[in-house]
Amino acid sequence: QVQLVESGGGLVQAGGSLRLSCAASGTIFRLNAMGWYRQAPGKQRELVAVITSGGSTNYADSVKGRSTISRDNAKNTVYLQMNSLKSEDTAVYYCNCNAKGAILAPWRDYWGQGTQVTVSS
């Protein structure tokens, strides 16, 4: 079983910056892609950014150019640096990873509990 613990959310003024962190722990044989999703009130959960184990990245158009996803494979941790924050970035941000707990175990998706990001205008 893999646990994901997010940190770094909070209240920030428009134009400010935040850095989210997510550490994976538990029984981990291999971590594949790690990413961040967000869900605003009344909206569906959407992809923000994803990074593969090899470092390839993909971003939602809404955050491209303002956000950077990175990971530390030695620490099983993924980061999301968000700059020039806007009120529409307000949401609960969820960490996600694709992992397997043993060599013969299936790949599974895991989710963190979410961290609130609120951008005040």
VENSUL-V709067 format. One record per residue. SS is DSSP state (H for helix, E for strand, - for the rest). PHI is phi in radians with two decimals (none if undefined). Layout:
BEGIN
ss=SS phi=PHI
ss=SS phi=PHI
END
This chain:
BEGIN
ss=- phi=none
ss=E phi=-1.98
ss=E phi=-1.95
ss=E phi=-2.08
ss=E phi=-2.15
ss=E phi=-1.65
ss=E phi=-2.70
ss=- phi=1.87
ss=- phi=-1.26
ss=E phi=2.76
ss=E phi=-1.78
ss=E phi=-2.49
ss=E phi=-1.36
ss=- phi=-0.96
ss=- phi=1.61
ss=- phi=-1.47
ss=- phi=-2.32
ss=E phi=-2.51
ss=E phi=-2.19
ss=E phi=-1.65
ss=E phi=-2.21
ss=E phi=-2.54
ss=E phi=-1.89
ss=E phi=-1.68
ss=E phi=-2.52
ss=E phi=1.88
ss=- phi=-1.53
ss=- phi=-2.14
ss=- phi=-1.57
ss=E phi=-2.68
ss=E phi=-1.83
ss=E phi=-1.71
ss=E phi=-1.23
ss=E phi=-2.23
ss=E phi=-2.78
ss=E phi=-2.18
ss=E phi=-2.16
ss=E phi=-2.51
ss=E phi=-2.42
ss=- phi=-1.57
ss=- phi=-0.98
ss=- phi=1.35
ss=- phi=-2.13
ss=- phi=-1.36
ss=- phi=-1.15
ss=E phi=-2.31
ss=E phi=-1.23
ss=E phi=-1.79
ss=E phi=-2.83
ss=E phi=-2.46
ss=E phi=-2.39
ss=- phi=-1.42
ss=- phi=-1.11
ss=- phi=-1.56
ss=- phi=1.75
ss=- phi=-1.27
ss=E phi=-2.18
ss=E phi=-2.56
ss=E phi=-2.22
ss=- phi=-1.19
ss=- phi=-1.02
ss=- phi=-1.18
ss=- phi=-2.04
ss=- phi=-1.04
ss=- phi=1.55
ss=- phi=-1.99
ss=E phi=-2.27
ss=E phi=-2.36
ss=E phi=-1.75
ss=E phi=-2.58
ss=E phi=-2.56
ss=E phi=-2.03
ss=- phi=-1.13
ss=- phi=-1.18
ss=- phi=-1.84
ss=- phi=0.89
ss=E phi=-2.21
ss=E phi=-2.09
ss=E phi=-2.17
ss=E phi=-2.36
ss=E phi=-1.61
ss=E phi=-2.06
ss=- phi=-2.08
ss=- phi=0.84
ss=- phi=-1.14
ss=- phi=-2.09
ss=H phi=-1.05
ss=H phi=-1.28
ss=H phi=-1.46
ss=- phi=-1.10
ss=E phi=-3.10
ss=E phi=-1.56
ss=E phi=-1.77
ss=E phi=-2.00
ss=E phi=-1.54
ss=E phi=-2.40
ss=E phi=-2.53
ss=E phi=-1.95
ss=E phi=-2.60
ss=E phi=-2.29
ss=- phi=-1.55
ss=- phi=-2.72
ss=- phi=-1.06
ss=- phi=-1.77
ss=- phi=-1.33
ss=- phi=-1.32
ss=- phi=-1.22
ss=E phi=-2.39
ss=E phi=-1.65
ss=E phi=-2.20
ss=E phi=-2.24
ss=- phi=-1.44
ss=- phi=-1.45
ss=- phi=1.70
ss=E phi=-2.36
ss=E phi=-1.39
ss=E phi=-2.07
ss=E phi=-2.15
ss=E phi=-1.93
ss=E phi=-1.65
ss=- phi=-1.69
END
